[in-house]
């Protein structure tokens, strides 16, 4: 299934993609949230989607309304670690993005005052479907509900300069576009063979495949579950292939008016315009 949330910000309706458009799930489930995710599959099983009204395609919101925890894995592609001038990690590099950074896949990316080194990162995001506490790698994918495209937008100066706390450079509102779809794990199949790309201003910046991850999804979920309990609705974004602006010579960063387009096989595409936050 391809699950979506369509509508103005704060008023999105849950829906599922069908051959004849987006079937409105509002009569079945209130919204796609961490609290409702566990019951969603059971409620949709055997449901006659053709009997449901259709939603007009409009703005796509984040496919999950808000996550309790937005976890990120850094330097998970060897060639990206190299372009960043950092050693290949011996174990997953873990940090967080604020849940409030989640935004729709095609919403504007808004640069706050003081941002000068904003960067792009196409990533595979994982959505947890059931509680994971000390799970093995063999069982880890059984705890995954589905997958999304994520653009891990980053302000590099806030991330690695000064005190170097990565969460500061990763958490501004709109710095976590996800979607357009939350695609269930059964429809994706092997998460370690998905092509991915990102363009800025029509120029290809990133090309990669999830098969080149240092730590694959199953290992990441198992590793994290030994350090924290993963809950339904938690989002894990799993790292980016090479081609980020920080790694270019000379470095190139996002500026007002730039347009990003990115996508991953089976998970759809995003398009974002970069704007500056208006002075209050």
N, C-alpha and C positions, 0 to 999 in steps of 0.2 A: 504494500500500500504506500501511496504517497499522500501524506497528511499535510495540510496547510492551514493557515489562519489568514482570512481575507477580510479587509475592511480598514477604515481609518484607525489611526493609532489609539489604542485604548478601547476600541469597539470592534475588534476583530471577531469573526465567526469561524468556528472550526469546520473544516471540510475535508473531503477525500477526493483525489483526482480519479476521474473515470474517463472512459472513451468519449463520453458525451458532455464533458465539462466537470465542474466541481460540485459534488453532492454536499449539500448543507447538512452538517451533523448536529445542529443546534438542538434538535428535538431528541437527540440520542445522548448527548454529553454537553455539559455546560461550556467547556473550553478544554484545550489541550494544555494541561498543567502537570506539575510533578504529582499532585494529589489525584488526578484522574488518569494518569498514564497507565497505572497498573490494571485498571478495569477496562481500558479502551479496547484491547484486543477481544476480550470476551463479549463486549457489547456490540462489536462490529461483526463477530462471527455469525454467519447465516443471515445477516441483514440484507434486505433487498434495496441495494443502493439506487436502483432505477426508480424506486417509489419516492425518493427524497427530492425536494426542490433543489434547483440549481442556483449557485451563486454566480453573479456576474463577475468576471475576472477584473479585479481592481488592484489596489495595493495589497501586497503580500506582507504580513507581519512576520516576526520570528515564529517558526512553526511550533515552538513551545512558549507559553506566555511569560514565564519567568523561571529560571533555574535556581535551585537552592545553592548550587556551587558550580562555578564556571572555572574549570581546571584546565591548565595548559601545559604542554610538554615542549621544552625548548631544545633547539639544536638536535633534532631527531633525524636529520638527513646529513650524512657525512660531508657532502660537498657544500651544504649551507654552513655547517660549523667552520669549514675551511675558509669560506668567503668572509665569515664574521671574525676571522682571526682567533678562533677559540679551539681548544683541543676537542677531539671526539669524546663525548662523555662515556664513562664506564657504566653508568646507570642513568635512568631517566632524569632529566632536569625538570623539576616541577615548580610551577608558579601558579598564580591565580589571576583571572580577570574579574573585575567587579560584575556581578550579575546585571547591574544596571547598564552595562555597556552593550547588552544585547539589543539588536535592532533588526529591522526588516532587511531582506536581501538587496532591495533596490532603493532603500532610503539614502538620503544624502549622508556622507561622512562629514561630520562637523568638527573643524579644528578649533580647539579652545584658544584663548589668548595665550601667547607665549610659546605656542607650538611652532617649531622651526624645522624639525627633522622627522616628520611623519612618514611612515613607511607602510608597505603592503606585504601581506603574507597569505597566500592561498593555502588552506589546510582542510584536512578531513576531520570533521567533528563527530564524536560518538555520543549518543544519548543512552544513558543507563535505564534499563527497564525494570530491574528488580534489585533488591538490596544485595550488595556484594561486600562480604566481610571475610578476608583471608581466603579468597578463592584461588584455585590453581589455574595455571595457564590453559590446561585442557578444558576447564569448565568456564573460563572467563567470558567467552563470546555468548554463552547462554544467558548472561546477564545484560547483554546489549539489546536495547529496543530497536535502535536504528541509527541512521547516519545522515549528516547534513554537510553542505558546503559552509565553510567559515572563512571570513577574511579577518585575520588577526592583526588589525590595524595597530600600529605601534609608534609611539613618539620616542625616538631613540635617545634623545638627550635626557628625558625623564627616566628612561629605562636603565641606562648604563652609565650615565655621568652623575656627578654628585655622589649621593649615597648608594647609587646603583641598585635600587630596589625595583625589580622588573614590573611589579604590579602597578607602580605609579605611571609607567609609560604605556600600559595596556588597557586602562580602565575607564577612559573618558566615555561619556555617552556617545553612542554610534560607533564605538571602536570594536564592536563585535557583531557585524552583520552575519546572520545565519539563514539558511534556506536557499531556494524558495520552498523546498519540500523537506519533511522529515520522512525518509524512506526506510521502511521496516527492513530489519536485517535479512529476512528471508528473500526479499526482492533484490537486495544488493549481492548476496552470496559472499564470495571471498573479498574482504576489505583490503587485501594486500595486492590487488592488481587493478588499480583504478588510475587512469590517466588524469592529469590535472594541469591547469594552465591559468595564467593571469596576464592581462594586457593593461597597459596604461597609455591613454591617448592613442589607442589603435596599434601600439607597438608591443610585441610579445616580450614580456619581462621574465616570466617563469614558465617552465615546462618540466613536468616531472611525473612520477608514478609512485604510488604508495608502496610498491614492492621494494623500493630502495630505503624505506625507513630503517633506522638502526634498531629501534625497539618497535615491533609490530603491535597492533591493537591488543591482541590477547595478552601479551607481556605487560603492556601498559596498564590494562585493567587489573591484572593480577598484582602487579607491583603496587599500584595505588591502594588496592584493597588491603594490603598489609600495613599501610600507614594511616588509613582513614576508612570509615565505612562509606561506601558509595551508595547513594540513594536514588530511587526512581526520579528521573528528570534531570539528574546531574549531567552536565555537558563537559566532555573532555575534548579539547582541540589538540591535535596530535603532532604539530610541527610542520615546517614548510620546506619545500625544495629550494635549490639555489635560485638567485635572480632578484633578490631584494635590493632596494635602493642603497642600503647601507654597504652592500658588498660591491657596488659598482665603482669604477675608477674613471673619473672622479665620482664621488657619491652623488646620488640624485634622490631628492625627497619630494613628496607630494606638495602640490601648491593649489591654491584656489582655482577652480575651473577644470582641474584634471578629471578625467573619467576613467574609472576602473571597470574592467570586465573580467570575470573569472568563472571557472566551472570545474566540475569533476564528473567523470563518467557516471551515469545512472542517477546522479544527484541534482542535475540541473545547473543553471547559470545565474550569476548575479551581475548587476550593473550599478555602480555608485558614482555620483558626482561629489567632488570635494568642494566644500564651502567653508567659509570662516564664520565663527560664531559672532553674531551681531553684538555690539557693545550694549550693555544694559544702561 
